[in-house]
Amino acid sequence: MMYCGVPFVATVANAPFLILGVGVDDMFIMISSWEQSSSKADKSDTKSRLAETYREAALSVTITTLTDVLAFFIGTWTSFPSVRSFCLYTGTAFVFCYVYVITFFGAVIVLNHKRVEGNRHWLTCVQVKVGKESCLYNTCCLGSCSSEPPEPETSGTESEHPMSIFFKKYYGPFLTGKWTKLLVVLLYGAYLGGSIYGCTQMKEGIDLRNLASDDSYVIAYYDDDDKYFSEYGPRVMVVVTDSVNYWDESVRNDIEACVQDLENINYVDRNLSLSWLRVYTEIAGSGLISINSKDLFINNLAVLFQYSPSFEWDVNKTAEGIAASRFFIQTVNVTSAVDEKNLLNQLRDRAKQCVVPLMVYHPAFIYYDQYLVIVQNTIQNVVIAAGAMLVVSLVLIPSPLCCLWVTFAIASVIVGVAGFMTFWDISLDSISMINLVICIGFSVDFSAHISYAFVTSGESSANKKAIGALHQLGYPVLQGAVSTVLGVVVLAAAKTYIFRTFFKIMFLVILFGALHGLVFIPVFLTFFGYFGKSLPITETKMLDLGYRNDKVHA
């Protein structure tokens, strides 16, 4: 990306932690499929086992990568350069991660298999003597308790992970109970109500303190500024951008009219304005000097600068005349993002109406600018990304009704994350907008496969279908959520707002995504998801490709 000229911004530093969480999930899918391949292919034929591994794991890794990469690349359509950089870096990183997983990591699996067969040390690859009576020795040297290759797992529950048995025997029946379903519906109502309320209370904009480290002197500066000078807003520069005939009285009157028009804004205190032209005109009006010709106007500027030396910085004097000049107006009572947005709009509108070419500027306007487009950009990116996820689901999952449930889950998770951001003191800005786009790609993972497992189940009742889906995918969904959170949890202790915000929103995404996949969607499917006859067994093969052996990712 740097070679291609894409700027590296602070938010890009979040990408490695995100890739860590997702990349580990993909690698565990490969490992799980490799372990299971011994029961379907000749254990002595490494090529056959690796082919079976890719047949089982490649589709699942491809689906999750495709949805995530789409979400990031759609995020590049925003008008915020920092968001574009983050999405380009992270989306490309996902592509590289995918390429490494399906190429390099497959070769590593084979090499490790040959190492185990040769009883070689896990680190030095030196052949070691295997003490079958010592599990600890074998584990330290070979990486496994036994020196013998694992026997193919049987289909009985004795070969299943205890958590899978828990979802089948305890959690599934409990969740599909009549009173539990009622409780889940009430819980979802509370979740949705709280989310919608939070969305109505959402604040726009970023506090400038949040752009600095917690131990920066900038924090103390802005704290004192708010404490002692909170009634004063930015001191705005009004720039005459072109060379005009200041010595022409009509031009001076036009400039004065424009400045007065700006001073009439409710957010401006006219008593605190500073204009070199006003002072110069007053000096001329007293009869001390004349400014009615070009030569007199230019030559007598020295009198003005002697009277007030600071005005020399406000006039760009050249050999031909005055190339540009500036005045200052003082804003007041700018206390919220709404005030900042209104101030910016009013200043620019009135400057645009002036007959003299004017520009209003303050360094803080770069932050105010985002308020004008942040909501529009966020809605645009979320809608487009959700639509792209729906198309991907329709292509890869042969069940339109299942895709509708996926879309419902995506919308519900987005509303939840956006609403609960407010309760966690997160405003809508370019940083949080990045994470809202991310949550679309991740929310697909928690809902698509649970829904598809339900509609492809051969069970006779809706409750049994839900239990079967949870038995098959409950543990992978749970582990996928935990592994992704572990990948970004280190950011919770960061000293900068950007990293902490990234963790908070990712945590909300994973929490609500897992909640939908493990609680809400299974229950709602028992009410509305019985779509008649199950899909043929040949169609259910797609689910097997993605998740029969996926023990860590959903």
C-alpha positions as CSV (number, residue, x, y, z in Angstrom):
1,M,0.0,0.0,0.0
2,M,2.8,2.4,0.8
3,Y,4.5,1.5,-2.5
4,C,1.2,2.4,-4.2
5,G,1.2,5.7,-2.5
6,V,-1.7,5.0,0.0
7,P,-1.0,7.1,3.1
8,F,-0.5,5.4,6.4
9,V,-2.9,6.9,9.0
10,A,-3.2,6.2,12.7
11,T,-6.3,4.1,12.3
12,V,-4.4,1.6,10.1
13,A,-2.5,0.6,13.3
14,N,-5.6,-1.3,14.3
15,A,-5.4,-3.6,11.3
16,P,-2.8,-6.1,12.7
17,F,-5.0,-6.9,15.7
18,L,-8.1,-7.5,13.5
19,I,-6.1,-9.7,11.1
20,L,-4.8,-11.7,14.1
21,G,-8.3,-12.5,15.3
22,V,-9.6,-13.5,11.9
23,G,-6.4,-15.2,10.6
24,V,-6.3,-17.5,13.6
25,D,-9.9,-18.5,12.9
26,D,-9.1,-19.5,9.3
27,M,-6.0,-21.4,10.4
28,F,-8.0,-23.4,12.9
29,I,-10.5,-24.3,10.2
30,M,-7.7,-25.7,8.2
31,I,-6.3,-27.7,11.1
32,S,-9.7,-29.1,12.1
33,S,-10.3,-30.2,8.5
34,W,-6.9,-31.8,8.3
35,E,-7.5,-33.8,11.5
36,Q,-10.9,-35.0,10.2
37,S,-9.5,-35.9,6.7
38,S,-7.8,-39.1,8.1
39,S,-11.2,-40.7,8.3
40,K,-12.0,-39.9,4.6
41,A,-8.7,-40.4,2.8
42,D,-5.8,-42.8,3.0
43,K,-3.8,-41.7,6.0
44,S,-0.6,-42.6,4.2
45,D,-1.5,-40.5,1.1
46,T,-0.6,-37.0,2.1
47,K,-1.8,-35.5,-1.2
48,S,-5.3,-37.1,-0.8
49,R,-5.5,-35.8,2.8
50,L,-4.6,-32.3,1.8
51,A,-7.0,-32.4,-1.1
52,E,-9.8,-33.4,1.3
53,T,-8.7,-30.7,3.7
54,Y,-9.1,-28.0,1.1
55,R,-12.4,-29.5,-0.1
56,E,-13.8,-29.2,3.4
57,A,-12.2,-25.9,4.5
58,A,-11.7,-23.7,1.4
59,L,-15.3,-22.7,0.9
60,S,-15.8,-21.6,4.5
61,V,-12.6,-19.6,4.5
62,T,-13.5,-18.1,1.1
63,I,-17.1,-17.0,2.2
64,T,-15.9,-15.3,5.4
65,T,-13.0,-13.6,3.6
66,L,-15.2,-12.5,0.7
67,T,-17.8,-10.9,3.0
68,D,-15.1,-9.1,5.1
69,V,-13.1,-7.9,2.1
70,L,-16.3,-6.6,0.4
71,A,-17.2,-4.7,3.6
72,F,-13.8,-3.0,3.7
73,F,-13.5,-2.2,0.0
74,I,-17.1,-0.7,0.0
75,G,-15.8,1.5,2.8
76,T,-13.3,3.0,0.4
77,W,-16.2,4.9,-1.3
78,T,-16.4,7.3,1.6
79,S,-15.3,10.9,1.3
80,F,-13.0,10.7,4.3
81,P,-9.4,10.0,3.3
82,S,-8.5,8.4,6.6
83,V,-11.4,5.9,6.3
84,R,-10.3,5.1,2.7
85,S,-6.8,4.4,3.8
86,F,-7.9,2.2,6.7
87,C,-10.3,0.2,4.5
88,L,-7.7,-0.2,1.7
89,Y,-5.0,-1.4,4.1
90,T,-7.2,-3.8,6.0
91,G,-9.1,-5.1,3.0
92,T,-5.8,-5.8,1.3
93,A,-4.4,-7.4,4.4
94,F,-7.4,-9.8,4.4
95,V,-6.6,-10.7,0.9
96,F,-3.0,-11.5,1.7
97,C,-4.1,-13.4,4.8
98,Y,-6.4,-15.5,2.6
99,V,-3.7,-16.2,0.1
100,Y,-1.3,-17.3,2.9
101,V,-3.9,-19.5,4.5
102,I,-4.8,-21.5,1.4
103,T,-1.2,-21.8,0.1
104,F,1.6,-21.3,2.7
105,F,-0.3,-22.7,5.6
106,G,-1.4,-25.8,3.7
107,A,2.3,-26.6,3.0
108,V,3.1,-26.0,6.7
109,I,0.4,-28.5,7.7
110,V,2.0,-31.2,5.4
111,L,5.5,-30.5,6.7
112,N,4.3,-30.7,10.3
113,H,2.6,-34.0,9.4
114,K,5.8,-35.4,8.1
115,R,7.6,-34.2,11.3
116,V,5.1,-36.0,13.5
117,E,5.5,-39.2,11.4
118,G,9.2,-39.0,11.8
119,N,9.0,-38.5,15.6
120,R,10.9,-35.2,15.3
121,H,11.1,-32.4,17.8
122,W,8.5,-29.7,17.3
123,L,11.1,-26.9,17.3
124,T,14.5,-28.3,16.3
125,C,13.1,-31.1,14.0
126,V,15.7,-33.4,15.4
127,Q,14.6,-37.0,15.8
128,V,13.7,-37.9,19.4
129,K,13.1,-41.1,21.2
130,V,9.5,-41.5,22.1
131,G,8.7,-42.5,25.7
132,K,5.2,-43.9,25.3
133,E,4.9,-44.1,29.1
134,S,5.5,-40.4,29.5
135,C,2.7,-38.2,28.0
136,L,4.5,-35.0,29.2
137,Y,7.7,-36.0,27.4
138,N,5.9,-36.7,24.2
139,T,3.9,-33.4,24.4
140,C,7.0,-31.3,25.0
141,C,9.0,-33.0,22.2
142,L,6.4,-33.9,19.6
143,G,3.5,-31.6,20.3
144,S,1.1,-34.4,21.2
145,C,0.7,-36.8,24.0
146,S,1.0,-39.9,21.8
147,S,3.6,-40.7,19.2
148,E,1.0,-42.6,17.2
149,P,-1.1,-40.8,14.6
150,P,-4.6,-40.2,15.8
151,E,-7.2,-42.8,14.9
152,P,-10.1,-41.8,12.8
153,E,-12.9,-40.4,15.0
154,T,-16.1,-42.3,15.2
155,S,-19.5,-40.8,14.7
156,G,-20.5,-41.3,18.3
157,T,-20.7,-38.6,20.9
158,E,-17.6,-40.0,22.6
159,S,-15.5,-38.3,19.9
160,E,-17.3,-35.0,20.1
161,H,-16.1,-32.0,22.0
162,P,-17.8,-31.6,25.4
163,M,-19.1,-28.2,24.4
164,S,-20.9,-29.6,21.3
165,I,-22.5,-32.2,23.6
166,F,-23.6,-29.3,25.9
167,F,-25.3,-27.5,23.1
168,K,-27.1,-30.7,22.0
169,K,-28.2,-32.1,25.3
170,Y,-28.6,-29.0,27.5
171,Y,-28.5,-25.6,25.9
172,G,-30.6,-26.5,22.8
173,P,-33.5,-28.1,24.7
174,F,-33.5,-25.3,27.2
175,L,-33.5,-22.6,24.5
176,T,-36.5,-24.2,22.7
177,G,-38.6,-24.4,25.8
178,K,-41.9,-22.5,25.7
179,W,-41.1,-20.1,28.6
180,T,-37.5,-19.6,27.5
181,K,-38.8,-18.6,24.0
182,L,-41.1,-16.0,25.6
183,L,-38.2,-14.7,27.7
184,V,-36.0,-14.5,24.6
185,V,-38.7,-12.5,22.7
186,L,-39.0,-10.1,25.7
187,L,-35.2,-9.8,25.8
188,Y,-35.1,-9.0,22.1
189,G,-37.8,-6.4,22.5
190,A,-35.7,-4.7,25.2
191,Y,-32.6,-5.0,23.1
192,L,-34.3,-3.4,20.1
193,G,-36.0,-0.7,22.1
194,G,-32.7,0.2,23.8
195,S,-30.9,0.2,20.5
196,I,-33.5,2.5,18.8
197,Y,-33.4,4.9,21.8
198,G,-29.6,5.0,21.7
199,C,-29.7,5.8,17.9
200,T,-32.0,8.8,18.7
201,Q,-29.5,10.0,21.3
202,M,-26.4,9.6,19.1
203,K,-24.0,12.5,19.0
204,E,-22.0,13.6,16.0
205,G,-18.5,14.8,15.9
206,I,-15.2,14.1,17.6
207,D,-13.7,15.9,20.6
208,L,-10.3,17.2,19.7
209,R,-9.0,15.8,23.0
210,N,-9.6,12.3,21.5
211,L,-7.0,12.9,18.8
212,A,-4.2,13.1,21.4
213,S,-2.7,10.5,23.8
214,D,-4.1,10.4,27.3
215,D,-0.9,11.8,28.8
216,S,-0.5,14.6,26.2
217,Y,-0.5,18.2,27.4
218,V,-3.1,18.9,24.8
219,I,-5.7,17.3,27.0
220,A,-5.0,19.7,29.9
221,Y,-5.0,22.6,27.4
222,Y,-8.5,21.8,26.1
223,D,-9.7,21.2,29.7
224,D,-8.6,24.6,30.8
225,D,-10.0,26.2,27.6
226,D,-13.4,24.7,28.4
227,K,-13.2,25.7,32.0
228,Y,-12.2,29.4,31.5
229,F,-13.2,30.2,27.9
230,S,-16.1,27.9,27.1
231,E,-18.3,30.7,25.8
232,Y,-15.8,31.5,23.1
233,G,-15.6,29.5,19.9
234,P,-13.0,29.5,17.2
235,R,-11.6,32.8,16.0
236,V,-12.4,32.6,12.3
237,M,-10.2,34.0,9.6
238,V,-12.0,35.9,6.8
239,V,-9.7,35.9,3.7
240,V,-10.0,38.1,0.6
241,T,-8.5,35.6,-1.7
242,D,-8.0,37.7,-4.9
243,S,-6.3,41.0,-5.6
244,V,-8.9,43.7,-5.4
245,N,-8.8,47.5,-5.6
246,Y,-8.8,48.4,-2.0
247,W,-8.2,52.1,-2.8
248,D,-11.6,52.1,-4.5
249,E,-14.1,53.3,-2.0
250,S,-16.9,51.2,-3.5
251,V,-14.7,48.1,-3.1
252,R,-14.0,49.0,0.5
253,N,-17.7,49.4,1.1
254,D,-18.4,46.0,-0.4
255,I,-15.8,44.4,1.9
256,E,-17.3,46.1,4.9
257,A,-20.8,45.0,4.0
258,C,-19.6,41.4,3.7
259,V,-17.9,41.5,7.1
260,Q,-20.9,43.0,8.7
261,D,-23.1,40.3,7.1
262,L,-20.8,37.7,8.7
263,E,-21.0,39.5,12.1
264,N,-24.8,39.3,12.0
265,I,-24.7,35.6,12.5
266,N,-26.0,34.6,15.9
267,Y,-22.7,32.8,16.7
268,V,-20.5,35.9,16.1
269,D,-19.7,38.7,18.6
270,R,-19.2,41.8,16.4
271,N,-17.5,43.7,19.3
272,L,-14.5,41.3,19.1
273,S,-13.9,41.5,15.3
274,L,-10.5,42.6,14.1
275,S,-10.1,44.4,10.7
276,W,-7.0,46.1,9.4
277,L,-9.1,47.8,6.7
278,R,-11.5,49.4,9.3
279,V,-8.6,50.8,11.3
280,Y,-6.9,52.0,8.1
281,T,-10.1,53.7,6.9
282,E,-10.5,55.4,10.3
283,I,-7.0,56.8,10.2
284,A,-7.7,58.1,6.7
285,G,-11.0,59.6,7.9
286,S,-9.2,61.6,10.6
287,G,-7.3,63.4,7.8
288,L,-3.8,62.2,8.7
289,I,-3.4,60.3,5.4
290,S,-5.1,59.7,2.0
291,I,-5.9,56.3,0.6
292,N,-7.9,57.2,-2.5
293,S,-5.3,56.1,-5.0
294,K,-3.2,53.0,-5.5
295,D,0.1,54.6,-4.7
296,L,-1.1,56.5,-1.7
297,F,-2.9,53.4,-0.4
298,I,0.2,51.2,-0.7
299,N,2.7,53.7,0.5
300,N,0.7,54.8,3.6
301,L,0.4,51.2,4.8
302,A,3.6,51.9,6.7
303,V,1.6,54.3,8.9
304,L,-0.9,51.6,9.7
305,F,1.8,49.1,10.5
306,Q,3.5,51.6,12.8
307,Y,0.2,52.2,14.6
308,S,-0.5,48.4,14.9
309,P,2.5,46.2,13.9
310,S,0.4,43.0,14.0
311,F,-1.6,44.1,11.0
312,E,1.5,43.6,8.8
313,W,0.8,39.8,9.1
314,D,-2.7,40.4,7.7
315,V,-1.8,42.0,4.4
316,N,0.1,40.1,1.7
317,K,1.7,43.1,-0.1
318,T,3.5,42.5,-3.4
319,A,5.1,44.8,-6.0
320,E,1.9,44.8,-8.0
321,G,-0.4,45.6,-5.1
322,I,-2.1,43.6,-2.4
323,A,-2.4,39.9,-3.4
324,A,-4.6,38.9,-0.4
325,S,-5.6,40.1,3.0
326,R,-7.5,38.8,6.1
327,F,-9.7,39.8,8.9
328,F,-10.9,38.0,12.1
329,I,-14.3,37.5,13.6
330,Q,-14.9,35.9,17.0
331,T,-17.5,33.2,17.4
332,V,-19.3,32.5,20.7
333,N,-21.6,29.9,22.3
334,V,-20.5,27.1,20.0
335,T,-21.0,24.3,22.5
336,S,-22.1,21.2,20.5
337,A,-21.6,19.5,17.2
338,V,-24.9,20.9,16.0
339,D,-23.7,24.4,16.7
340,E,-20.4,23.7,14.9
341,K,-22.3,22.4,11.9
342,N,-24.7,25.4,11.8
343,L,-21.8,27.9,12.2
344,L,-19.9,26.4,9.4
345,N,-22.9,26.3,7.0
346,Q,-23.9,29.9,7.8
347,L,-20.4,31.3,7.5
348,R,-19.8,29.6,4.1
349,D,-23.2,30.6,2.8
350,R,-22.7,34.2,3.6
351,A,-19.2,34.2,2.3
352,K,-20.4,32.7,-1.0
353,Q,-23.0,35.5,-1.4
354,C,-20.4,38.3,-1.0
355,V,-19.6,40.2,-4.2
356,V,-15.9,40.1,-3.1
357,P,-14.2,36.7,-3.3
358,L,-14.1,35.6,0.4
359,M,-13.1,32.4,2.2
360,V,-13.7,31.6,5.9
361,Y,-11.2,29.4,7.6
362,H,-10.1,28.0,11.0
363,P,-8.0,24.9,11.6
364,A,-10.9,23.3,13.4
365,F,-13.1,23.4,10.3
366,I,-11.4,20.2,9.1
367,Y,-13.3,18.5,11.9
368,Y,-16.5,20.4,11.5
369,D,-16.6,19.4,7.8
370,Q,-17.2,15.8,8.7
371,Y,-20.5,16.7,10.5
372,L,-21.9,17.8,7.1
373,V,-21.5,14.3,5.5
374,I,-20.9,11.8,8.3
375,V,-24.5,10.6,8.6
376,Q,-25.0,10.5,4.9
377,N,-21.7,8.6,4.4
378,T,-22.4,6.2,7.2
379,I,-25.9,5.3,5.9
380,Q,-24.6,5.0,2.3
381,N,-21.8,2.7,3.2
382,V,-23.9,0.6,5.6
383,V,-26.7,0.2,3.0
384,I,-24.3,-0.7,0.1
385,A,-22.3,-3.1,2.2
386,A,-25.5,-4.8,3.5
387,G,-26.7,-5.1,0.0
388,A,-23.4,-6.6,-1.1
389,M,-23.6,-9.1,1.7
390,L,-27.2,-10.1,0.7
391,V,-26.0,-10.7,-2.9
392,V,-23.1,-12.8,-1.7
393,S,-25.5,-14.8,0.5
394,L,-27.9,-15.4,-2.3
395,V,-25.1,-16.6,-4.6
396,L,-23.5,-19.0,-2.0
397,I,-26.5,-20.1,0.0
398,P,-29.3,-21.7,-2.1
399,S,-32.1,-20.6,0.1
400,P,-33.7,-17.1,-0.4
401,L,-35.6,-17.2,2.8
402,C,-32.4,-18.1,4.7
403,C,-30.8,-15.0,3.0
404,L,-33.7,-12.9,4.4
405,W,-32.9,-14.0,7.9
406,V,-29.2,-13.1,7.3
407,T,-30.3,-9.7,6.2
408,F,-32.5,-9.3,9.2
409,A,-29.6,-10.3,11.5
410,I,-27.3,-7.8,9.8
411,A,-29.8,-5.0,10.2
412,S,-30.5,-5.9,13.8
413,V,-26.8,-6.0,14.7
414,I,-26.0,-2.7,13.0
415,V,-28.9,-1.0,14.9
416,G,-27.7,-2.6,18.1
417,V,-24.1,-1.5,17.7
418,A,-25.1,2.0,16.6
419,G,-27.5,2.4,19.5
420,F,-25.3,1.0,22.3
421,M,-22.4,3.1,21.1
422,T,-24.2,6.0,22.7
423,F,-24.4,4.3,26.0
424,W,-20.6,3.6,25.9
425,D,-19.9,7.3,25.2
426,I,-18.9,6.9,21.5
427,S,-19.9,9.6,19.0
428,L,-20.6,9.1,15.3
429,D,-17.4,10.2,13.6
430,S,-15.0,8.9,10.9
431,I,-13.5,6.5,13.4
432,S,-16.7,4.9,14.5
433,M,-18.0,4.9,10.9
434,I,-15.1,2.6,10.0
435,N,-16.2,0.1,12.7
436,L,-19.8,0.2,11.6
437,V,-18.8,-0.9,8.1
438,I,-16.6,-3.6,9.7
439,C,-19.5,-5.0,11.7
440,I,-21.5,-5.8,8.5
441,G,-18.9,-8.3,7.4
442,F,-18.6,-9.9,10.8
443,S,-22.4,-10.0,11.5
444,V,-22.8,-12.2,8.4
445,D,-20.6,-14.9,10.0
446,F,-22.8,-15.3,13.0
447,S,-26.1,-15.7,11.3
448,A,-25.8,-17.2,7.8
449,H,-24.7,-20.7,8.8
450,I,-27.0,-21.0,11.8
451,S,-30.0,-20.1,9.5
452,Y,-28.8,-22.4,6.7
453,A,-28.2,-25.3,9.1
454,F,-31.8,-24.9,10.3
455,V,-33.5,-24.8,6.8
456,T,-31.4,-27.7,5.6
457,S,-32.1,-29.9,8.6
458,G,-33.9,-33.2,8.0
459,E,-35.6,-33.1,11.4
460,S,-39.4,-33.2,11.6
461,S,-40.0,-30.3,14.0
462,A,-38.8,-26.7,14.2
463,N,-37.5,-27.2,17.7
464,K,-35.4,-30.2,16.6
465,K,-34.1,-28.3,13.7
466,A,-32.9,-25.5,16.0
467,I,-31.3,-27.9,18.4
468,G,-29.5,-29.6,15.5
469,A,-28.2,-26.3,14.2
470,L,-26.9,-25.3,17.7
471,H,-25.4,-28.8,18.1
472,Q,-23.5,-28.5,14.9
473,L,-22.5,-24.8,15.0
474,G,-23.0,-23.4,18.5
475,Y,-19.5,-24.2,19.7
476,P,-17.8,-22.9,16.5
477,V,-19.8,-19.6,16.8
478,L,-18.8,-19.3,20.4
479,Q,-15.2,-19.9,19.7
480,G,-15.1,-17.7,16.7
481,A,-16.5,-14.8,18.9
482,V,-14.0,-15.4,21.7
483,S,-11.0,-15.7,19.4
484,T,-11.8,-12.5,17.6
485,V,-12.3,-10.6,20.9
486,L,-9.0,-11.9,22.1
487,G,-7.4,-10.6,19.0
488,V,-8.4,-7.0,19.8
489,V,-8.7,-7.0,23.6
490,V,-5.2,-5.6,24.0
491,L,-6.5,-2.4,22.5
492,A,-8.8,-1.8,25.5
493,A,-5.8,-0.7,27.5
494,A,-4.5,1.7,24.8
495,K,-3.8,5.4,25.7
496,T,-5.5,6.7,22.6
497,Y,-9.2,7.2,21.9
498,I,-8.9,5.7,18.4
499,F,-7.7,2.3,19.6
500,R,-10.1,2.2,22.5
501,T,-13.0,3.0,20.2
502,F,-12.0,0.3,17.8
503,F,-12.1,-2.3,20.7
504,K,-15.4,-1.0,22.1
505,I,-17.2,-1.3,18.7
506,M,-15.6,-4.6,17.8
507,F,-16.7,-5.9,21.2
508,L,-20.2,-4.8,20.6
509,V,-20.2,-6.3,17.1
510,I,-19.0,-9.7,18.3
511,L,-21.2,-9.7,21.4
512,F,-24.4,-8.8,19.5
513,G,-23.5,-11.1,16.6
514,A,-23.0,-14.1,18.8
515,L,-26.1,-13.2,20.7
516,H,-28.1,-13.3,17.5
517,G,-26.5,-16.5,16.3
518,L,-26.8,-18.4,19.6
519,V,-30.1,-16.9,21.1
520,F,-32.3,-14.8,18.9
521,I,-32.0,-16.4,15.5
522,P,-32.6,-20.0,16.7
523,V,-35.7,-19.0,18.6
524,F,-37.1,-16.8,15.8
525,L,-36.6,-19.6,13.3
526,T,-38.8,-21.9,15.4
527,F,-41.6,-19.4,15.0
528,F,-41.1,-18.2,11.4
529,G,-38.5,-20.4,9.9
530,Y,-40.2,-23.6,9.2
531,F,-40.1,-23.5,5.4
532,G,-41.7,-26.8,4.6
533,K,-39.7,-29.6,3.2
534,S,-36.0,-29.7,3.9
535,L,-33.6,-29.1,1.1
536,P,-32.2,-32.2,-0.6
537,I,-29.1,-33.7,0.9
538,T,-27.0,-32.6,-2.1
539,E,-27.7,-29.0,-1.2
540,T,-26.9,-29.5,2.4
541,K,-23.4,-30.5,1.2
542,M,-22.6,-26.8,0.9
543,L,-23.1,-26.4,4.7
544,D,-20.9,-29.4,5.2
545,L,-18.2,-27.8,3.1
546,G,-18.2,-24.8,5.3
547,Y,-18.8,-26.0,8.8
548,R,-18.9,-29.7,9.4
549,N,-15.4,-29.5,10.8
550,D,-15.2,-25.8,11.7
551,K,-14.6,-25.8,15.4
552,V,-13.6,-22.2,15.9
553,H,-15.2,-19.8,13.4
554,A,-18.7,-18.9,12.3
